[in-house]
Structure formats: structure tokens, C-alpha cells
């Protein structure tokens, strides 16, 4: 179901071209800041992959990838839904050493996405992945990496506020990260939904990282879905900032320490899809041919919305929208690109 909600009294704070200009500045600043903080190198990435090699991400397992035949290869191709597994494979191919990683512009199509203020069928992310030591597969390493990412976001936020006068009215983002597990949230707020728990916690702390996405909690439910073959469900999470324009918790990144051979098999068994172990990517991982890594995606349009004070994702990316959304945005003076 599609849904758009424009805050009362909201008006766009800059023209369409000014928005495009500052998106370009934001992206240049953030790429440099993030790559310096995490020791990343830029690489090119695919828009499509072979359908049968296991590299595409099936997200929650119900989203349908955009597929088509390629007569010249005699095989089916899929537009990527994310690059979670491709990046780990690429680190092996490029021979990246421990402590170094890559980042790339990821462009994807998610045809089944509902359309609202935060979601579009077009997805753009900075996808990043870094080689780590086996002994770095722990929560403290995850937390330190999250702090580095939050520091990069806050540094760029501060710089933009100095350059773009209309952004001075927005509150600065909170640098201190509140960490909480999905289980702790369920224990704190047992009678409300996971989304409501996120809202209660992020409203209080403003910047938060929720650990443990994909696995089952004591209640027998999941906080949220996550594919079983890239993140370790005990060593992953989602990063939220409080969005003052929309007055909501605002997820900008999903990330985590990636599965080991042991946790991959355990999660495939829990998810009931052990047949994946015979796919190219999974076989390489189980045979120890892929490095231990940490990685994630940081939404380019999401971060642009947050740092430029926008109420709708269509203000910072060109996509397709239903007639109701277009009419509502026009009436509210919201400039869709």
C-alpha cells in the first residue's frame, strides 16, 4: 500500500537545482570522509548479476528481483537488490589485505517496495565492505565501526550547515551512539511492535544502533527480517538517527559482521534453505575461500533527506510515483525530482 504524509507547515527549503547541487556536494564530502574513517577504496560494481550464482540478495526472501534473459549469454540475469554478497567476493578477487576495504555506488531496483516518504522502487546506497581478522568478529569491533560511521555522518552534517544557510535551522545530529539489542528492546517494551520500540528508543537517544536483526527473540518473533547468508544475526544491526523534519526514527544504514562458515550453515538451517550451500558464493564461503569481513549499506537518498532537511525521498532522487503521491506532493509544495 502506498502512503505519503507531509508534515504540517512543511515547505521545501531550496529549489530543485539547489537541491541537486547540494546533493552532489554532500556525496563528495561523505565519500571522502567515510573512506578515510574506514580505510576504504572505491571500486566499480555491477547493476546486474547472473541469476544462478547466489550473489544477488534476496532481502527478506519474498521480494522478487527484476529478471530477464540475455540471449548472448544463454542465461538469465537479475538486477541487483543489494551487493551484500558481491562485495565479499570482490574483496577476494582484488586481494584486499586485512584492515582495508572497498566502497561503491550501488543502484538497485526493488519492484515490490511500497511507496511512502522513505521508500522508492529505486535504491541508491554507498555499499562498503572491509576485510577483518577472525578475532575481530565481536560486538566491540562492530560498535567501534558504527561510531566511525556516525562520526563521518556528523562531520558532513556540520560542514553542510556551515555552507548552506537554510540548514542552520535544523538541529545538529547526536554523535553519541546508544547501543541496544533487539532482545533488550523486546524486554523493555514487550507490548508494542518492533517499529514502535524503535521509535520509543530513538526518540529518547536520537542516535541509536539496534543489534541482532534476523534471528528469533525469546518471544519466538524476529525484530525484523534479514537474509541468512550475509550478516551474522548476532553481530549485525541497523543505525538510526532521529529525523526532526518527519519526527520519526530514521534508518540510514543496515550493516554487520558477515557470516562465518559455521554461522552460515546454522542460519541456512534456521531459515530452511540449506540448498543454497551448493551455489557458487556459498560453496566458496564454506570452503574458506572468502575473507572474514564486515560491511553494510548507507542510503544515499536517505542521508540526503536527513542532512538537507527533506520530507520525501522523491525530493532527492528521480524515481516513479503513483498519482496520489504526485498530487499530494504538488499540493504541499514538495518538489519531486
Secondary structure, 3 states (H helix, E strand, C coil): CCCCCCCCCCCCCCCHHHHHHHHHHHHHHHHHHHHHHHCEEECCCCCEEECCCCCCCCCCCCCCCCEEEECCCCEEEEECCCCHHHHHHHHHHHCCCCCCEEEEEEEEECCCCCCCCCCCCEEEEEEEEEECCHHHCCHHHHHHHHHHHHHHHHHHHHHHHHHCHHHHHCCCCCCCCEEEEHHHHHHHCCCCCHHHHHHHHHHHHCEEEEECCCCECCCCCECCCCCCCCEEEEEEEEEEEEECCCCEEEEEEEEEEECCHHHHHHHHHHHCCHHHHHCHHHHHHHCCCCCCEEEEEEEHHHHHHHHHCCCCHHHCCCCCCCHHHHHHHHHCCCCCC
